[in-house]
């Protein structure tokens, strides 16, 4: 794929898990999902997780979530979800799951259920435990693992299931299978999008899943233009109930002024997001905290400010100094 961006998995997975967490649990971990009272609200504990998993963005990309749920017996519990979305086989993976589990327990005195989705391409790699024993003392963890490669021979069945994570899983598999073959990927992506329109889902779910598919299955510019033309014709056909969905997606992605300008805007936004994330990681690593006021400054900053702050953090004596102008620190 010469003129298109590399495949991206972490952002679409993160968005999908946040929007459809009950469906995520029901699809990959049905036994655990059946113990949760989904009539009660659940809460993502991003700050709590960030406080204990400071190195979670090192190495291969993956997604981590800590969620507070209520069980059917009325107890409130924490669920730590780890998604290895682009990882290769890693000898230290099970140890990392163990480490994050005990860090959360140690800091908050809360038992934690650890779950892992492995989306790499090695079907025999399924680490699900870590432990050690010494002088009669034993310490260990076992955790449920869902493996995307286990669904490879169920691809056609995935495309008929009502759970949105069946569609996410299918998109992930097809992204891997079509790497390096743009024409085959175009046909696979177009098929998934047509299926979305035929599902009868509500408009927001179609938009959400469209974004996941579009995020994962990158295409060169020419094929991307053809795809958008196909979608436009599909909506103009009048047989679907989602006539405005492409326009809404286009507005969200900055594409309403034309594909070229939209793609440039999208790339700029992507670079901005990457710099925001890099700055967050560097601040947490350097100062061991990311207070709300700093997060707000990062969210509201433009690219020039972010670049300046990334330069500042190299020798800033305090967190406040990171956000000062280029001359005020010296």
C-alpha positions in Angstrom: 0.0 0.0 0.0 2.3 2.6 -1.3 0.4 5.9 -0.9 -1.8 5.0 2.0 -1.2 5.2 5.7 -0.2 2.1 7.7 -3.0 0.0 9.1 -4.2 1.4 12.4 -5.9 -0.8 15.0 -5.6 0.9 18.4 -7.8 3.9 17.9 -10.8 2.0 16.3 -10.6 -0.7 19.0 -10.5 1.9 21.8 -13.5 3.7 20.3 -15.5 0.5 19.9 -14.8 -0.8 23.4 -15.8 2.5 25.0 -19.1 2.8 23.0 -20.1 -0.8 23.2 -18.6 -2.3 26.3 -21.5 -4.6 27.2 -21.5 -6.0 23.6 -17.7 -6.4 23.8 -18.0 -8.4 27.0 -20.8 -10.5 25.7 -18.9 -11.3 22.5 -15.5 -12.2 23.9 -16.1 -13.1 27.5 -19.8 -14.3 27.8 -19.3 -16.1 31.1 -18.0 -12.9 32.7 -20.7 -10.8 31.0 -23.4 -13.0 32.4 -22.3 -12.1 36.0 -22.6 -8.4 35.4 -25.8 -6.4 36.1 -26.0 -4.4 32.8 -29.1 -2.5 34.1 -26.6 -0.6 36.3 -24.3 2.1 35.0 -20.6 1.2 34.4 -17.8 3.6 34.6 -14.4 3.8 32.8 -11.7 4.6 35.3 -9.2 6.3 33.0 -7.5 8.3 35.7 -7.1 5.3 38.0 -5.6 3.2 35.3 -3.2 5.9 34.2 -2.0 6.2 37.7 -0.8 2.6 37.9 0.0 1.7 34.3 2.5 4.4 33.3 4.4 2.3 30.8 1.3 1.0 29.0 2.2 2.7 25.8 5.6 1.3 25.4 6.4 -1.4 22.8 3.7 -2.6 20.5 0.5 -0.7 20.5 -2.4 -1.9 22.6 -5.5 -0.7 24.4 -6.1 -0.8 28.1 -9.4 -0.1 29.9 -10.3 -0.2 33.6 -14.1 -0.4 34.2 -16.2 -0.4 37.3 -19.2 -2.6 37.0 -22.0 -3.9 39.3 -22.4 -7.6 39.6 -25.8 -9.4 39.8 -25.2 -10.0 43.5 -25.0 -6.2 44.0 -21.2 -5.9 44.5 -19.3 -3.2 42.6 -16.1 -4.6 41.1 -13.4 -3.5 38.7 -12.6 -5.2 35.4 -9.2 -4.6 33.7 -9.4 -5.2 30.0 -6.3 -5.4 27.9 -6.4 -5.6 24.1 -3.1 -6.4 22.4 -4.1 -5.0 19.0 -1.0 -5.1 17.0 1.4 -7.1 19.1 3.7 -9.9 18.1 4.4 -12.8 20.5 6.0 -11.3 23.6 7.7 -13.3 26.3 6.7 -10.7 29.0 3.0 -10.4 28.1 1.6 -12.6 30.9 4.0 -11.0 33.4 2.7 -7.6 32.3 -0.9 -8.7 33.0 0.2 -9.9 36.4 2.0 -6.6 37.1 -0.9 -4.4 36.2 -3.3 -6.5 38.2 -1.3 -6.3 41.4 -0.5 -2.6 40.9 -4.2 -1.8 40.8 -4.9 -4.0 43.8 -2.0 -2.5 45.7 -2.9 1.1 45.0 -6.7 0.9 45.5 -7.1 -2.3 47.6 -9.6 -3.6 45.0 -9.7 -7.1 43.5 -9.5 -6.8 39.7 -10.6 -9.2 36.9 -8.0 -9.2 34.2 -9.1 -10.1 30.6 -7.1 -10.1 27.4 -7.9 -10.0 23.7 -5.0 -11.0 21.5 -5.3 -9.8 18.0 -1.9 -10.8 16.7 -1.5 -13.3 13.8 0.0 -16.2 15.8 -2.7 -18.8 16.5 -0.7 -20.9 18.9 0.3 -18.0 21.2 -2.2 -17.8 24.0 -0.6 -16.8 27.3 -3.2 -17.0 30.0 -1.2 -17.2 33.3 1.9 -16.1 35.2 3.3 -17.1 38.5 6.2 -18.1 40.5 7.0 -20.1 43.7 9.8 -19.7 46.2 10.5 -21.5 49.4 6.9 -22.9 49.6 5.3 -19.6 48.8 3.3 -19.4 45.6 2.0 -16.3 43.7 0.1 -16.5 40.4 -2.6 -15.2 38.1 -4.8 -16.9 35.5 -6.9 -14.7 33.1 -9.3 -15.4 30.3 -8.0 -14.8 26.8 -9.9 -14.3 23.6 -7.9 -14.9 20.4 -8.9 -13.2 17.1 -7.3 -16.0 15.1 -9.8 -18.4 16.5 -12.5 -16.6 14.5 -10.7 -16.9 11.1 -12.7 -19.9 10.0 -15.9 -18.2 11.2 -15.7 -15.1 9.0 -18.9 -15.7 7.1 -20.8 -16.4 10.3 -19.4 -13.2 11.9 -20.9 -11.2 9.1 -24.4 -12.4 10.1 -24.2 -11.9 13.8 -26.1 -9.0 15.5 -23.3 -8.2 18.0 -21.3 -5.2 16.7 -18.1 -6.8 17.8 -18.6 -9.6 15.3 -18.3 -6.9 12.7 -15.3 -5.4 14.4 -13.6 -8.8 14.6 -14.4 -9.4 10.9 -12.9 -6.0 10.0 -9.8 -6.8 11.9 -9.4 -10.2 10.3 -10.0 -8.8 6.8 -7.5 -5.9 7.4 -4.8 -8.5 8.2 -5.7 -10.8 5.3 -5.7 -8.0 2.7 -2.5 -6.3 3.8 -0.6 -5.5 0.6 -3.5 -6.1 -1.8 -5.4 -2.9 -2.2 -7.9 -4.2 -4.7 -8.9 -7.1 -2.5 -9.1 -4.8 0.5 -11.3 -2.4 -1.4 -13.8 -5.2 -2.2 -13.7 -6.5 1.4 -14.3 -3.0 2.8 -17.1 -2.2 0.4 -18.8 -5.5 1.3 -18.6 -4.7 5.0 -20.1 -1.2 4.4 -23.0 -2.6 2.4 -23.7 -5.1 5.2 -23.8 -2.2 7.6 -26.6 -0.5 5.6 -28.5 -3.7 5.4 -28.5 -4.5 9.1 -31.4 -2.2 10.2 -29.3 -0.9 13.0 -29.9 2.6 14.3 -28.1 5.4 12.6 -25.5 6.1 15.3 -24.4 2.5 15.5 -23.9 2.4 11.7 -21.9 5.6 11.9 -19.8 4.2 14.8 -19.0 1.0 13.0 -18.4 2.7 9.7 -15.7 4.7 11.4 -14.1 1.6 12.9 -14.0 -0.1 9.5 -12.8 3.0 7.8 -10.1 3.5 10.4 -8.8 0.0 10.1 -9.0 -0.7 6.4 -6.9 2.1 5.0 -6.9 2.5 1.2 -4.9 4.5 -1.3 -6.5 7.8 -2.3 -7.9 6.7 -5.6 -9.6 3.6 -4.2 -10.8 5.7 -1.3 -12.5 8.1 -3.7 -14.1 5.2 -5.5 -15.4 3.9 -2.2 -17.0 7.2 -1.3 -18.6 7.4 -4.7 -20.0 3.9 -4.1 -21.4 4.9 -0.7 -22.9 8.1 -2.2 -24.7 6.0 -4.9 -25.9 3.5 -2.3 -27.4 6.3 -0.2 -28.9 8.0 -3.2 -30.6 4.8 -4.2 -33.2 5.7 -1.6 -33.8 2.2 -0.4 -31.8 2.7 2.8 -32.8 4.7 5.9 -29.4 6.3 6.4 -29.3 9.0 3.7 -27.5 11.6 5.8 -25.0 9.3 7.5 -22.2 9.8 5.0 -22.6 13.5 5.3 -22.5 13.3 9.1 -19.4 11.2 9.0 -17.9 13.5 6.4 -18.5 16.5 8.7 -16.9 14.7 11.7 -13.8 13.9 9.7 -13.5 17.2 8.0 -14.3 15.8 4.6 -17.3 17.9 3.7 -15.2 20.4 1.7 -13.9 17.7 -0.6 -11.9 14.5 -0.3 -8.4 16.0 -0.8 -8.9 18.8 1.7 -10.6 16.4 4.1 -7.8 13.9 4.0 -5.2 16.6 4.6 -7.3 17.8 7.5 -7.6 14.3 8.8 -3.8 13.8 8.6 -3.3 17.1 10.5 -5.7 16.1 13.2 -4.0 12.7 13.4 -0.6 14.3 13.9 -2.1 16.6 16.5 -3.6 13.6 18.4 -0.3 11.8 18.2 1.6 14.8 19.6 -1.0 15.2 22.4 -0.5 11.5 23.3 3.2 11.8 23.2 3.1 14.9 25.5 0.8 13.1 28.0 3.2 10.1 28.1 6.3 12.3 28.6 4.6 14.3 31.4 3.5 11.2 33.3 6.9 9.7 32.9 8.7 12.9 34.0 6.4 14.2 36.7 4.4 11.1 37.6 1.1 12.9 37.3 -1.2 14.5 34.7 -3.5 16.9 36.5 -6.8 18.0 35.1 -5.6 21.5 34.2 -2.7 20.1 32.2 -5.0 17.7 30.4 -7.3 20.6 29.5 -4.4 22.7 28.1 -3.3 19.7 26.0 -6.8 19.1 24.6 -7.2 22.8 23.6 -3.8 23.3 22.2 -2.9 23.7 18.5 0.0 21.9 16.8 2.4 24.8 17.2 1.8 24.9 21.0 2.1 21.1 21.3 5.4 21.2 19.5 6.7 23.9 21.8 5.7 22.0 24.9 7.3 18.8 23.6 10.5 20.9 23.3 10.0 22.4 26.7 9.6 19.1 28.6 13.2 18.1 27.9 14.6 20.5 30.5 11.5 22.0 32.2 12.2 22.1 36.0 8.4 21.8 36.8 5.2 20.7 35.2 4.0 24.3 35.1 7.2 25.3 33.2 6.3 22.8 30.4 3.4 25.1 29.4 5.3 28.3 29.4 6.4 30.2 26.3 9.7 29.3 24.7 11.7 32.1 26.3 10.2 32.2 29.8 12.0 29.1 31.1 15.5 30.5 30.5 
